[in-house]
């Protein structure tokens, strides 16, 4: 069992390093960040589409069929990412995608001294707030930061930020849910 974990850890490291090297060689920091952001999106896709998840590691398909499927499904991705995903599917390693993503982020931080900060707001950031978030993150982490901005109308307002596995949720919807939970606890305690 421990040997299997070591093998998987080795595979994850090889996939992540290969992906970083290919992206970095192709376009340096911009390409590296693009691959990271696409990986994050793909994780959401793979977790939300069970048929795709099963197909990418289905032993009933030949390795070549899984390779071709991954290349077709991820055709619009960065070429380095598409090829690594195809090899992962071919080898039956699609289930390692989450670990590859997290290890890739570690490699980016180590090699480029860079973290990508996911920032979700209900409206686009203005230049002043963008600069403030970037400067604060760089000061706190002691390295360069790049913002990956997204809009989500369902958060109603406020901001959600995540970097390096840490998440700060200061969205209005989160605050309302916390208030609702507190009210339920207090209401339940009086009965």
C-alpha positions as CSV (number, residue, x, y, z in Angstrom):
1,X,0.0,0.0,0.0
2,X,2.8,2.4,0.9
3,X,4.6,1.6,-2.4
4,X,1.4,2.4,-4.3
5,X,1.3,5.9,-2.6
6,X,4.9,6.5,-3.4
7,X,4.3,5.5,-7.1
8,X,1.3,7.8,-7.3
9,X,3.3,10.6,-5.6
10,X,6.0,10.1,-8.1
11,X,3.6,10.2,-11.0
12,X,2.0,13.4,-9.7
13,X,5.4,15.0,-9.4
14,X,6.3,14.0,-12.9
15,X,3.0,15.2,-14.4
16,X,3.2,18.5,-12.6
17,X,6.8,19.2,-13.4
18,X,6.4,18.2,-17.0
19,X,3.4,20.5,-17.3
20,X,5.3,23.4,-15.6
21,X,8.3,23.0,-17.9
22,X,6.2,22.8,-21.1
23,X,4.1,25.8,-20.1
24,X,7.2,27.8,-18.9
25,X,9.1,27.0,-22.1
26,X,6.1,28.0,-24.3
27,X,5.4,31.4,-22.8
28,X,6.9,31.8,-19.4
29,X,4.7,33.2,-16.6
30,X,1.6,34.0,-18.7
31,X,1.5,30.5,-20.0
32,X,2.2,29.0,-16.6
33,X,-0.7,31.0,-15.1
34,X,-3.0,30.1,-18.0
35,X,-2.3,26.4,-17.4
36,X,-3.0,26.8,-13.7
37,X,-6.3,28.6,-14.3
38,X,-7.4,26.0,-16.9
39,X,-6.5,23.2,-14.5
40,X,-8.7,24.8,-11.9
41,X,-11.6,25.0,-14.4
42,X,-11.1,21.4,-15.5
43,X,-11.3,20.2,-11.9
44,X,-14.7,21.7,-11.6
45,X,-15.7,20.2,-15.0
46,X,-14.4,16.7,-14.1
47,X,-16.1,16.8,-10.7
48,X,-19.4,17.9,-12.2
49,X,-19.5,15.4,-15.1
50,X,-19.4,11.9,-13.8
51,X,-19.6,10.4,-17.3
52,X,-16.4,12.2,-18.3
53,X,-14.7,11.2,-15.1
54,X,-15.5,7.5,-15.6
55,X,-14.6,7.6,-19.3
56,X,-11.2,9.1,-18.7
57,X,-10.2,6.1,-16.6
58,X,-12.5,3.4,-17.9
59,X,-10.5,0.2,-18.2
60,X,-13.0,-1.0,-20.9
61,X,-11.4,1.6,-23.2
62,X,-7.9,1.0,-24.6
63,X,-5.2,3.4,-23.4
64,X,-5.2,4.8,-27.0
65,X,-8.9,5.4,-26.8
66,X,-8.6,7.2,-23.5
67,X,-5.7,9.3,-24.9
68,X,-7.8,10.3,-27.9
69,X,-10.8,11.1,-25.8
70,X,-8.8,13.4,-23.5
71,X,-7.2,15.1,-26.5
72,X,-10.7,15.7,-28.1
73,X,-12.4,16.8,-24.9
74,X,-9.6,19.2,-23.9
75,X,-8.8,20.4,-27.4
76,X,-9.3,24.0,-26.5
77,X,-6.9,23.9,-23.6
78,X,-3.3,25.0,-23.6
79,X,-1.4,22.5,-25.7
80,X,0.9,21.5,-22.8
81,X,-2.1,20.8,-20.6
82,X,-3.9,18.9,-23.3
83,X,-1.0,16.6,-23.9
84,X,-0.3,15.9,-20.2
85,X,-4.1,15.2,-19.6
86,X,-4.0,12.8,-22.6
87,X,-1.1,10.9,-21.2
88,X,-2.7,10.8,-17.7
89,X,-5.9,9.4,-19.3
90,X,-3.8,6.9,-21.4
91,X,-2.1,5.7,-18.2
92,X,-5.3,5.5,-16.3
93,X,-4.2,8.3,-14.0
94,X,-7.1,10.7,-14.5
95,X,-8.0,10.3,-10.8
96,X,-4.7,12.1,-9.9
97,X,-5.9,15.4,-11.5
98,X,-6.6,17.1,-8.2
99,X,-3.2,16.2,-6.8
100,X,-1.5,17.3,-10.0
101,X,-3.3,20.7,-9.7
102,X,-2.1,21.2,-6.1
103,X,1.4,20.0,-6.9
104,X,1.5,22.2,-10.0
105,X,0.7,25.2,-7.8
106,X,3.5,24.3,-5.4
107,X,5.9,24.0,-8.4
108,X,4.9,27.4,-9.7
109,X,5.4,28.9,-6.2
110,X,8.8,27.3,-5.9
111,X,10.2,27.9,-9.4
112,X,8.7,31.4,-10.1
113,X,8.1,32.7,-6.5
114,X,4.5,33.3,-7.6
115,X,1.0,32.6,-6.3
116,X,-2.2,32.9,-8.2
117,X,-5.0,34.5,-6.1
118,X,-8.5,33.6,-7.1
119,X,-10.7,36.6,-6.6
120,X,-14.5,36.4,-7.0
121,X,-16.7,39.4,-6.8
122,X,-20.2,40.4,-8.0
123,X,-18.8,43.3,-10.2
124,X,-15.4,43.7,-11.8
125,X,-12.6,45.0,-9.6
126,X,-11.5,48.5,-10.2
127,X,-7.8,49.3,-10.6
128,X,-7.4,50.6,-7.1
129,X,-8.9,47.5,-5.4
130,X,-7.0,45.2,-7.8
131,X,-3.7,47.0,-6.8
132,X,-4.6,46.8,-3.0
133,X,-5.4,43.1,-3.1
134,X,-2.2,42.3,-5.1
135,X,0.1,44.4,-2.8
136,X,-1.5,43.0,0.4
137,X,-1.1,39.4,-0.9
138,X,2.5,39.9,-1.9
139,X,3.3,41.4,1.4
140,X,1.6,38.6,3.3
141,X,3.1,35.8,1.3
142,X,6.5,37.3,0.5
143,X,6.3,36.6,-3.2
144,X,4.7,37.8,-6.4
145,X,1.0,37.5,-6.9
146,X,-1.2,37.3,-10.0
147,X,-5.0,37.8,-9.7
148,X,-7.4,35.4,-11.4
149,X,-10.6,37.4,-11.3
150,X,-14.1,36.1,-11.8
151,X,-17.6,37.4,-11.5
152,X,-20.3,35.6,-9.6
153,X,-23.7,37.3,-9.2
154,X,-24.9,34.8,-6.7
155,X,-22.6,36.0,-3.9
156,X,-24.7,39.3,-3.9
157,X,-21.7,41.4,-2.9
158,X,-18.4,41.4,-1.1
159,X,-15.4,39.2,-2.1
160,X,-14.1,35.7,-2.0
161,X,-10.4,35.1,-2.2
162,X,-8.4,32.0,-2.2
163,X,-4.7,31.3,-2.5
164,X,-2.5,28.4,-1.7
165,X,-5.3,26.4,-0.1
166,X,-6.5,29.3,2.1
167,X,-9.9,30.8,1.5
168,X,-11.4,34.1,2.7
169,X,-15.1,34.4,2.2
170,X,-16.4,37.9,2.8
171,X,-19.3,37.6,0.5
172,X,-22.7,38.9,1.4
173,X,-24.3,35.5,0.8
174,X,-21.8,33.9,3.2
175,X,-22.5,36.5,5.9
176,X,-26.2,36.0,5.5
177,X,-25.8,32.2,5.9
178,X,-23.7,32.7,9.0
179,X,-26.3,35.0,10.4
180,X,-29.1,32.5,9.6
181,X,-27.1,29.7,11.3
182,X,-26.5,31.8,14.4
183,X,-30.2,32.7,14.6
184,X,-31.1,29.0,14.3
185,X,-28.7,28.1,17.1
186,X,-30.0,30.8,19.3
187,X,-33.6,30.0,18.5
188,X,-33.1,26.3,19.1
189,X,-31.5,27.0,22.5
190,X,-34.5,28.8,23.8
191,X,-37.0,26.0,23.2
